[in-house]
Amino acid sequence: MATRDVENIFTDIVERAKAMDPGNARKWFDELSVLHFDGGSIGIACPDESNARFLDENCRSSFTRAAQQITGHLVTVDFVVGTGDRGASSEDAAHIGPALHPDYTFQNFVVGPSNRLAHASCVAVSQSLGQTYNPLFLYGSAGLGKTHLLHAVCHEVHHRLDGAVIQLLSCEDFVNRFIRAIEQGNITGFHSQFRTVDALIIDDIQFLREREQSQEEFFHTFNALYNNGKQIILSADSPPNEIPSLEARLISRFNWGLVARIDPPSYETRVAIVQKKAHLRGLHINDEIAEYVARQAQANIRELEGALTTIYALATTLSEPVTLELAQTALEGQIKLATRHITISDIIDVVTRHFDVRLTDLQSKRRSQSITVPRQICMYLARSLTKHSLEEIGGHLGGRDHTTVMHACNKISESHDSDPQMQALLGELTKQISQAQQA
């Protein structure tokens, strides 16, 4: 096959993959190139390791389906870095540090009054690990940019310090690895993995609650790193002294350094975020459209991103440029909701009908997936579409505490970001809730 034919086919594959998965489509996809196309296999060259990992973890399915649809054959897809010397294989992952989101850099972070201290402290820490603000504790509601800043620190450290060893993971992952180490009798290996790093960065540390043995282990890990001048960065949904069932000695240590709060962005910051996120997706919007989206999506940054994804998907489907009219059509019934009138009962009614479950099932202690997923979706939608507190939401669903509700919201939010089917389902449920409320 001629080189030009291969390049044209590859261009069509990328465009089809973008259309299939608008939530993950990025401007830098245009920098991808085809290394080889033979024997039912396509090798795709990526700008760097973080790009390759992003594609491997989030876009493999859409690129594979796109390649098979364009070529009419069964095709496998491999993402590799540069000339193909290194790939995004799981074998390499253990040697090159955490999988970083390519968009989550300081350059792509929009600074405003709500996050200025958190941003400045992360920049300072990335420039002098273990010497400034140690530990650094970031807190704020979901979707305000905490994870973005954690990844940005890692990007900057890797750029500045070749060979720096960083562990970036969720609190849930830390606990699960600790449990596996106990089961396998390999506590020494666990200590070696987490107590010899240059920086330990843990997201959602609030999930250490009510885990006495894990808290004990983290206490000693914290001390070992701190005493050796290694950097510790933590994030949570609340300040240290408001995390329930957390040992006093951990609360004390979390307060040793800097505790920085991130608040919801102001209108002006939201406009800037919309413009930045649109640019990253290769989506051309003017100031009027950015201001419209910023007015409609006020809760958090994920809501802004969701709005842009919807606009991008409609523009791609219609093959039309983004205008204010198209944006209004795309977002009609999705984010322009009279949220103050939507009740948790409205949400529960729609979700129970869709999944064919009963309210008593959602309020029960049953943990089967057929019940857990609808229950978590109810919590996520209640958090997004009403002004009820986490405690109030939990009260409607069996008296669950606020950390359980936050965990459910985070799980569904992550699924929304990575799974197009979940994204479509949440959009449809939101539309039904809005229509029911207006009826």
C-alpha positions in Angstrom: 0.0 0.0 0.0 1.4 3.4 -1.0 2.6 5.8 1.8 0.0 8.4 0.8 -2.8 5.9 1.0 -1.7 4.8 4.5 -1.6 8.4 5.7 -5.1 9.1 4.3 -6.5 6.0 5.9 -4.8 6.9 9.2 -6.3 10.4 9.1 -9.8 8.9 8.6 -9.2 6.6 11.5 -8.2 9.5 13.8 -11.3 11.5 12.8 -13.6 8.5 13.3 -12.1 7.8 16.7 -12.7 11.5 17.7 -16.3 11.2 16.6 -16.8 8.0 18.5 -15.3 9.2 21.7 -15.7 13.1 21.9 -15.1 13.1 25.6 -11.5 12.0 25.1 -10.8 13.7 21.8 -7.8 16.1 22.0 -6.1 18.6 19.7 -2.8 16.8 20.0 -4.4 13.8 18.2 -3.3 15.7 15.1 0.3 15.1 16.1 -0.1 11.3 16.0 1.5 9.5 13.1 1.4 6.0 11.7 4.6 3.9 12.2 3.5 0.8 10.4 0.3 -0.6 9.0 0.7 -4.3 8.1 -0.5 -7.7 9.0 -3.7 -6.5 10.7 -1.7 -4.2 13.0 -1.3 -0.5 13.2 1.5 1.2 15.2 0.7 4.7 16.2 3.5 7.1 17.2 2.8 9.4 20.1 4.6 12.6 21.2 5.6 11.3 24.6 5.0 8.6 27.2 2.0 10.4 28.9 0.2 10.7 25.5 0.8 7.1 24.8 -0.5 6.0 28.2 -3.6 8.3 27.9 -4.5 6.7 24.5 -3.7 3.1 25.8 -5.9 3.5 28.9 -8.7 5.7 27.5 -8.9 5.4 23.7 -7.8 1.9 22.6 -11.3 0.7 22.1 -12.4 3.7 20.0 -9.3 3.6 17.9 -9.6 -0.1 17.3 -13.2 0.2 16.3 -12.5 3.1 14.1 -9.6 1.3 12.4 -11.8 -1.8 11.8 -14.7 0.3 10.4 -12.4 2.3 8.0 -10.4 -0.7 6.8 -13.1 -3.3 6.9 -10.7 -5.8 8.6 -9.9 -7.0 12.0 -7.1 -4.6 13.2 -5.1 -4.3 16.4 -3.7 -0.9 17.5 -0.5 -0.2 19.4 0.5 3.1 20.9 4.2 3.8 21.0 6.5 6.7 21.8 8.3 8.5 19.0 10.0 6.0 16.7 8.7 3.1 18.6 11.7 2.5 20.9 9.4 2.5 23.9 5.7 1.7 24.2 3.0 2.2 26.7 3.2 -1.4 27.9 2.4 -2.3 31.5 5.8 -3.8 31.8 7.4 -0.4 31.3 4.9 1.4 33.7 6.6 0.2 36.9 9.9 1.7 35.8 8.8 5.2 34.6 6.5 6.3 37.4 2.8 7.1 37.5 0.5 7.3 34.5 0.0 11.1 34.0 -2.8 12.8 32.1 -1.1 14.7 29.3 -3.5 17.7 29.7 -2.9 18.0 33.4 0.1 20.4 33.4 0.7 23.8 35.0 0.5 25.4 31.6 -3.0 24.1 31.1 -4.2 25.0 34.6 -6.3 28.2 34.7 -5.4 30.3 37.8 -8.0 32.4 39.6 -8.9 33.7 43.0 -10.4 30.3 44.0 -7.3 28.3 43.4 -4.4 30.7 43.5 -2.8 29.5 46.7 -3.1 25.9 45.8 -1.5 26.5 42.4 1.3 28.6 43.8 2.1 26.0 46.5 2.2 23.2 44.0 4.5 25.1 41.7 6.8 25.8 44.7 6.8 22.2 45.8 7.6 20.9 42.3 10.7 23.2 42.2 12.1 22.1 45.6 10.8 18.7 46.7 10.7 18.2 50.5 12.0 21.7 51.2 8.8 23.8 50.8 5.4 23.1 52.2 5.9 19.6 53.4 3.4 18.1 53.6 1.2 19.9 51.2 -2.5 19.3 51.7 -5.1 20.3 49.1 -8.8 20.2 49.7 -12.1 21.1 48.0 -15.1 19.6 46.4 -15.0 17.2 43.5 -14.2 18.5 40.1 -12.3 21.7 41.1 -8.8 20.8 39.9 -7.1 18.9 42.7 -6.2 15.9 40.6 -5.0 18.3 37.8 -2.6 19.9 40.2 -1.2 16.6 41.5 -0.5 15.5 38.0 1.0 18.9 37.1 3.5 18.5 40.0 4.6 15.1 38.6 5.0 16.5 35.1 7.2 19.3 36.4 9.3 17.1 38.6 10.0 14.7 35.8 11.0 17.6 33.6 13.3 19.1 36.2 14.7 16.0 37.9 15.6 13.1 35.6 15.2 9.9 37.5 13.1 11.2 40.4 11.0 8.5 41.9 7.3 9.4 42.4 4.4 7.4 43.6 1.0 9.0 42.6 -2.0 7.0 43.4 -5.5 7.2 45.0 -6.0 6.4 48.6 -8.1 3.4 47.6 -5.2 2.1 45.6 -2.8 2.6 48.5 -5.1 0.7 50.8 -5.6 -2.1 48.3 -1.9 -2.5 47.7 -1.3 -2.7 51.5 -4.0 -5.4 51.8 -2.4 -7.4 49.0 1.0 -7.0 50.7 -0.4 -8.5 53.9 -2.1 -11.3 52.0 1.2 -12.2 50.1 3.4 -11.7 53.2 5.3 -9.0 51.4 5.2 -6.0 53.8 8.9 -5.5 53.2 8.3 -5.0 49.5 5.5 -2.6 50.3 7.7 -0.5 52.5 10.4 -0.5 49.8 7.9 0.7 47.3 6.5 3.6 49.3 9.1 4.6 51.8 12.0 5.1 49.4 10.4 7.6 47.0 11.3 11.2 46.4 7.6 12.1 46.5 4.5 10.3 47.7 1.3 11.9 46.3 -2.1 10.5 47.3 -5.5 11.6 46.0 -8.6 11.4 48.1 -6.8 10.7 51.4 -10.2 10.9 53.2 -10.8 7.3 52.3 -8.4 6.3 55.1 -11.4 6.7 57.4 -12.3 3.8 59.6 -9.3 1.8 58.3 -7.3 1.4 61.5 -4.5 -0.8 60.2 -4.1 1.3 57.0 -4.0 4.4 59.1 -1.3 2.8 61.2 0.7 1.9 58.1 0.3 5.3 56.6 1.4 7.0 59.8 4.7 5.2 59.7 5.1 5.7 56.0 4.5 9.4 56.5 7.1 9.6 59.3 9.7 7.7 57.3 9.3 10.0 54.3 9.1 13.2 56.3 12.2 12.4 58.4 14.2 11.7 55.2 13.2 15.1 53.7 10.9 13.5 51.0 7.9 15.3 49.7 4.3 14.3 50.7 1.3 15.8 48.9 -2.3 14.8 49.8 -5.7 15.8 48.6 -9.1 15.4 50.1 -12.7 16.8 50.0 -12.4 18.5 53.4 -9.6 19.9 55.7 -7.8 17.4 57.9 -9.7 18.1 61.1 -13.1 17.5 59.3 -12.2 14.0 58.0 -14.3 11.6 60.1 -12.8 8.7 62.0 -9.2 9.8 61.2 -6.7 9.4 64.0 -5.6 12.6 65.8 -1.9 11.9 65.1 -2.6 11.8 61.4 -4.7 15.0 61.5 -1.8 16.7 63.4 0.8 15.6 60.8 -1.4 16.7 57.8 -1.5 20.1 59.4 2.3 20.4 59.8 2.8 21.9 56.3 0.5 24.0 54.2 -3.3 23.3 54.0 -4.7 25.0 50.8 -8.3 25.2 49.9 -9.7 25.2 46.4 -13.1 26.8 45.9 -15.5 26.7 42.9 -14.3 29.0 40.2 -15.7 32.5 39.7 -17.5 33.5 36.5 -14.4 35.0 34.9 -12.3 32.0 35.8 -15.0 29.7 34.3 -14.8 31.6 31.0 -11.1 31.2 30.9 -11.4 27.5 31.7 -13.9 27.0 28.9 -11.5 28.7 26.5 -8.6 26.6 27.6 -10.4 23.3 27.6 -11.8 24.1 24.1 -8.4 24.8 22.8 -7.1 21.5 24.2 -9.8 19.7 22.2 -9.2 21.7 19.1 -12.6 23.2 19.4 -12.9 26.8 18.0 -15.3 28.9 20.1 -15.6 32.7 20.4 -16.0 34.7 23.6 -19.8 34.8 23.4 -20.0 31.0 23.4 -17.4 30.7 26.2 -19.4 33.1 28.3 -22.7 31.2 27.5 -21.2 27.9 28.7 -19.7 29.6 31.8 -23.1 31.0 32.8 -24.8 27.6 32.4 -22.3 25.3 34.1 -21.5 26.7 37.5 -20.9 23.8 39.8 -17.4 22.6 38.9 -14.9 22.1 36.1 -16.1 18.7 35.2 -19.5 20.2 34.4 -17.8 22.7 32.1 -15.9 19.9 30.4 -19.1 17.9 30.0 -20.8 20.8 28.3 -17.9 21.2 25.9 -18.0 17.4 25.1 -21.7 17.7 24.3 -21.0 20.7 22.0 -18.0 19.0 20.3 -20.1 15.8 19.7 -22.9 17.7 18.1 -20.6 19.8 15.9 -18.8 16.7 14.8 -22.0 14.8 14.1 -23.4 17.7 12.0 -20.0 18.6 10.5 -20.7 22.2 11.3 -18.7 25.0 13.0 -19.6 25.8 16.6 -22.0 28.7 16.8 -23.9 30.1 19.7 -27.1 28.6 18.3 -25.4 25.2 18.0 -24.1 25.4 21.6 -27.6 26.3 22.8 -29.1 23.4 21.0 -26.4 21.0 22.3 -26.9 22.0 25.9 -30.7 22.4 25.9 -32.2 20.2 28.6 -28.7 19.1 29.9 -27.2 21.9 31.9 -29.8 24.6 31.6 -31.9 23.1 34.4 -33.9 24.8 37.1 -31.9 22.8 39.6 -33.4 24.4 42.6 -36.7 22.8 41.8 -35.3 19.3 41.2 -35.7 17.0 44.3 -33.9 13.8 45.3 -37.3 12.1 44.9 -37.4 13.2 41.2 -34.0 11.7 40.7 -34.8 8.4 42.5 -38.1 8.0 40.5 -36.3 8.3 37.2 -33.4 6.0 38.2 -35.5 3.3 39.7 -37.7 3.2 36.6 -34.7 3.0 34.3 -33.0 0.2 36.2 -36.2 -1.5 37.3 -35.3 -1.5 40.9 -37.2 -0.4 44.0 -36.4 2.4 46.4 -36.2 -0.1 49.2 -33.4 -1.9 47.2 -31.4 1.4 47.0 -31.9 2.0 50.7 -30.9 -1.5 51.7 -27.4 -2.8 52.4 -27.3 -5.0 49.3 -24.0 -4.6 47.4 -24.8 -6.5 44.1 -23.8 -4.5 41.0 -27.4 -4.3 39.9 -28.2 -2.3 43.0 -24.9 -0.6 43.7 -24.6 1.1 40.3 -28.2 2.7 40.4 -27.6 3.7 44.0 -24.3 5.5 43.1 -25.9 7.1 40.1 -28.6 8.5 42.3 -26.0 10.0 44.6 -24.0 11.5 41.7 -27.1 13.1 40.1 -28.4 14.4 43.5 -25.0 16.0 44.0 -25.0 17.5 40.5 -28.6 18.6 40.2 -29.6 19.6 43.7 -28.3 21.7 46.5 -28.6 19.0 49.1 -25.6 18.2 51.3 -23.8 14.9 51.2 -25.4 13.9 54.5 -28.9 14.7 53.2 -28.3 12.7 50.0 -27.1 9.8 52.1 -30.1 10.1 54.4 -32.5 9.5 51.4 -30.6 6.4 50.4 -30.5 4.3 53.5 -28.8 6.7 56.0 -25.3 6.4 54.4 -22.7 8.8 55.6 -21.2 11.7 53.6 -18.0 9.9 52.8 -19.9 7.0 51.2 -21.8 9.5 49.1 -18.6 11.3 48.1 -17.0 8.0 47.1 -20.0 7.1 45.0 -19.9 10.5 43.3 -16.2 10.1 42.5 -16.7 6.6 41.1 -19.5 7.7 38.8 -17.6 10.9 37.8 -14.5 8.7 36.8 -16.8 6.4 34.8 -18.4 9.4 33.1 -14.9 10.7 32.1 -13.7 7.3 30.7 -16.8 5.5 29.5 -18.9 7.0 26.6 -21.8 4.7 27.5 -22.0 6.0 31.1 -21.7 9.5 29.7 -24.7 8.9 27.4 -26.7 7.3 30.2 -26.1 10.1 32.6 -27.1 12.6 29.9 -30.3 10.7 29.2 -31.3 10.4 32.9 -30.6 14.1 33.4 -32.8 14.9 30.5 -35.6 12.7 31.8 -35.3 14.2 35.3 -35.5 17.7 33.8 -38.6 16.8 31.7 -40.3 15.2 34.6 -39.7 18.3 36.7 -41.1 20.6 34.0 -44.2 18.4 33.4 
